[in-house]
Amino acid sequence: METEKKKGIPGSVLKWVAVISMFIDHATAVLVEGSWSAGLRAVSYNQYLLLRGIGRLAFPIYCFLLTEGLLHTRNVKKYLGRLALFAVLSDIPFDLAFERSFFTLAYQNVFFTLFFGLLGLALWRKLTEEKDFHAAWWRQVLGLGCIAALAFIAEKCNTDYGWQGVTVIAIMYLLRKKPGLRDIGSFIVLYFSSWLELAALPDLVLFRLYNGERGKQSKYFFYIFYPAHIILLAGIRWLIWRI
């Protein structure tokens, strides 16, 4: 007897929305800004903002799915290991695409942000799983301290979204049972990053439509896609404008 499918959209659909919006955002940042550097103005500034606005959909979805992944993963250490591995593998492609340099510490890719965010949540869970009521309060304070420390590290390392990114990940997890507060808190923090992040508000509808299922998806495709697409965009820019 077939299991009845839940209404709503699975995580795989959310990931595709994030991937497509991220590609639009990165293509705009790499190719449109590259054309401007070459003295061409094929795209107006308003059109540029529209495309970058579409790209704002990606990060909140990745944060949301990261917290869902933590709730369902069987091995948090392997999850952290995958994020760390692809953070390193994406470093040179990211620098080539966005910094036009083979290697620089000026800015770090989003995998580092996701890693710090997940590590903070993993430490929170480890510290607060103690059932002793009298010990719970200081464990929670210590857990929040770990998250704050990792947000500080992310900011000092100049990761994509910095402290705001790690904080949003924490909010989405800690307030997961209170979606209204989760959504308000997340977007208030994202607004500190840029007013353009308000373009991601449609994500709130997608979060409410999420049915809690993973959906059909390749385990590593979305990891591989990140460094692959940005090195492709950097290559296209170099072939056209030699920059």
N, C-alpha and C positions, 0 to 999 in steps of 0.2 A: 504493500500500500504506500503510495507516494505521500511524502510529507507536504502539507499545505504551506505554500510560500507566504511569508509575512508581507503585509502591505508596506509600502514605502520603498526606499532605495537602499541598496547595500553599500558597504564600504568601497567596493570596486568602482561604483559609479562616482562616488565622491572623489576617489583618487584620479579618475579620468578628468573630472572637472578641474582638479588642481593641476594636473599635468598640462592640460591644454592651456589653461590661463597662465601658468608659469612659462610655457614656451612662448606665448604671445608677449609676455612681459620681457623675457630675456632677448627675444628677437628684436624688440623695440629698443631695448637698452644697448644692444651690441650693434645692430645694423643701422638703425635710424640715427643714433648718436654718432656712429661711424661715418654716415653720409654727411652729417653736419660738420664733422671734423674735416671732411674732404671738400667742404664748401658748397654742398648741395642741400636744397631745402624742399625735397619732394613731399615731405610731411610737415604740416603746420604744428605749432606748439600745442594747440588745442587738441589736434588729432593725436599727438604724442601723449598728452595727458590721458586721453580716453583709453588708449592702448595700455598704458601703465596702470590705469585704474582697473581694467579687466584683470591685469596681472595680480592685483591685490587679493583676489579671491583665493589664491593658492595657499598662502601661509597659514591662515586660520584653519583651513581644512587639514593641512598636515599636522598642525598641533592637535586638533580634535582626534584625528586618526591615531596619533601617537599615544594619546591617553587610552584610547580603545584598545590599541595593541598591547599596552601594559596590562590592562585588565584581563586579556585573554592569552597572553604569551605563557608558554610553559617554562621558558628559560630567559630571564631578564638579562643575564650576563651575555648570552649569545646576541640578544637584541642590541645591547650596548656595543658589543663587538662589531656588529654589522655597521652601525652608525659611525663608529670610530674609523673603521676600515674605509668606508666610502667618503668620509670627511677628508682623509689623507689622499685617497685616489682622485678626489675632485679638486684638490688644491691647485695643481698646476693648470688644468683646464680653466678653472675659475679665474685665476690670475691673468691668464692669457686673454680671456674674454672680457673681463671687466676692469682690469688694471693695465692691460696691454704690456704685461711683464711676465717673464717665465716664472719668477718666484718673488713674492713680496709678502711682508707681514702687515701691510696696510689694511687689509680687509679679508675676512675669512668667510668661507661658504656656509650655507644654512645647515649643513649636516653637523657642523660643530655646535650650532645653537640647539639643534634637536638632541644631540648627545648630552650636552650640559643639562637640558631640561629633563630628559629621561633619567639621567643620573640623580638629579635632585629628587625626583619622585621615587626612585628606587630606594634612596636613603630614607626618605620620609616613611615609606612603607616598612622598611626594616626597623626603624626606630619606634613606630607607633603600633606595631603588631602586638606589643606587650599588653596583656589583659589586666594587669594589676591597676586598678583604678587610681590609686594614690601615686603611681609612677607616670600616669598618662600625660599629665600636664607638662612636665619638664621634657618628656620625650617629644611632645608636639612642638614645644618651643625650640628644641634642638633641631628637629626636622625642618622647621621653617628657617632656622639659621643656616642649615645646609643649602636649602634652595636659594636663600638670599646671597650666600657666598658664591654659589655657582653662577647666579645672575651677574654678580660683580665681576667674576672671572670672564664671563662671556663679553661683558662690556669692555673690559680692559684688553681683551684679545681682538676687539673689533669684529666680532662675528656678525653675520647678517641678522638684523633685528636686535642684537645685543641683549641688554637686560630686559627689554620689553618682551623679547621672544621667550626667554626662560620663564618670565613671570606669567605670560599668557598660558604657557603649557601647564604651569602649576595651578593657575586659576581654573582651567578647564578640567583638571583632574579633581582638585579639592572641592569644587562646587558642581561636580557632575550630577548630583542628585537635586540641584536647584538650578535648572537651566536658565531661568530668568536672570538670576544674579550672575551666573556664569557668563552669559552673553553680554550683559551690561559691563561687568568688570573687565572682560577681555577687550572690548572695544574702547573702553576708557584708556586702558594701558596702550593699546595699539595707536590711539590718537596722539600719544606722546611721541611716537615714532614719526608720524606724518599725518597731516589732515587727509591725505589721499587714501589712507587706510579705511576711511569711511566708505569707500567704494566696495568694500568687502561685506557690507551689511547683508546682501542677498544670501551670504553663507548661513545666516541665522535660520532662514527658511529650509535650507538643505539639512541643517543639523536636526531640525524638528521632523523632517521626513525620513531621516535615517532609521532603518528598521533593526539595527543591532546585529545584522549578519555581515559576514566578510564578503560574500559574493565570489564569483569566479575571477581569479587573477593570478598572474605569475608572481611568485614570491620575490624574485630578484629584478624583474623588469623595471620597476619604478626606481630601484637603487641605481641600476646601470644607466637608465635614461638620463639622469641628472648630469653626470660628467660627459656622457656621449653627446648630448644636444648642445652643451655650451662649447665644447671643443669644435663641433661642427659649425656653429655660428661664428666662432673666432676665425676658423679657416675660411669661411665665405667672405668675411670682412677683409681678411688679408688678401685673398685672391682678387677682390674687386678694387680695393683702395690701398693695398699694401700698408695697412696700419693695424 
